[in-house]
Amino acid sequence: MMRLNSTTLNVLIASLLCGGCASTSVSDSLWTQVSGDGNRIVLRLDPEHPRLRQFASAQINLAADFVDDSGTPRTASLGGGSRVDAQTRVYTLPETLNNPPSGEICLYFSPADTRLGAFPIRARTAGGTDNSGFRYPDWEARVGAETRRRLNDRQKSGLDAQRNAAQRSVQQLQAELDKDQLASVEDCARRTFTAKADARGRDVIEPAAQAATARRICVRRTRELNLTSKFSVVDALGQFRNQLPSERSRQAGQFLTDWRNHFERTGADYVPELGSPREPLAIATDAETLAARPSLQPRDSIALIGAWLDAYDVCVQDTTHQLGHRYQLWQVSQGRSSDRAAAYSDYMAQECRGKFRRLNEQRALLADVDRQLGALPSAAPTSSPQAQNRNVSLNALACTLPPR
């Protein structure tokens, strides 16, 4: 924010204050009183001040110019204040600034209409000293100390969080390396990492047992179908088997043999090698519809026997094929186990080296954070309320900070 110390404005105010006087000399304060009162700045104009009418309605902000610890010029807006009456405004000063000030803080009143320039509070001297900037040394000391203290607290809090995270990472990585008995990065090259062998699932059946396993699975599915259907193929065969054609009778004989061999072994605790325990035998939709009738003719029962037996044979063939395919896939995977073992060992060696690298990085970060924590300055105490100045005139406390 720029302060415009207008000579013309100063002369105009002096002329208005003096009226018809031959001299332009006026009160050094230009009938303007600025005082510091604890954490407040009070601006009061004389009832005869020529800008009183404008003062009563215009927005006049309090601003601060200073140089921060890095040597960068800064401007801070401290607000528009509050009107006590037509002649008085009160500005509450902040406890901290965004940047810690180095040296003095130059305060000034800046109308919202920047064309008017900074509000003059004293007469310009012959040497051309700025007539609008002023200092409040008591607040200047307090705000500098408090800004540094809070900045110090924020920096310490952030560094503490980084330190805690780095410590946790170091502890976790070290625990993992200790568990694997790895003391140095050289151990990563010497250590042999063995991959776990592929577990052989229950669906991997030796070829000689695949057909029997498939029949057991399909007996279980037939059993589940009987629990939900009004038609029982076993009961129907006991009644109509002698009426079946020879090929169908042979098919029925194979089914009944499987039923006797596996029925007792497919109880409630049986978990099929393929599919779910409650999976029923899949039959044609028209057979399901026929089986749902309230009563069946002998020809209907014979037709349903055929549908059940055909569905059972399809189940056995399909399940046997699936078991054979899964066995082949497992055999292929076992044949590649040596290649996988070598790849796994290389991968684990890289992971091992990576853990040592990350461990060293986290230890370096921890040391750097400790160094930064040790370099933090001690926070200066802020002034107590009892030590704050009260109703101190600030008009004459001119700034030495050059205009920006």
Order of alpha helices (4+ residues) and beta strands (2+ residues): alpha-beta-beta-alpha-beta-beta-beta-beta-beta-alpha-alpha-alpha-alpha-alpha-alpha-alpha-alpha-beta
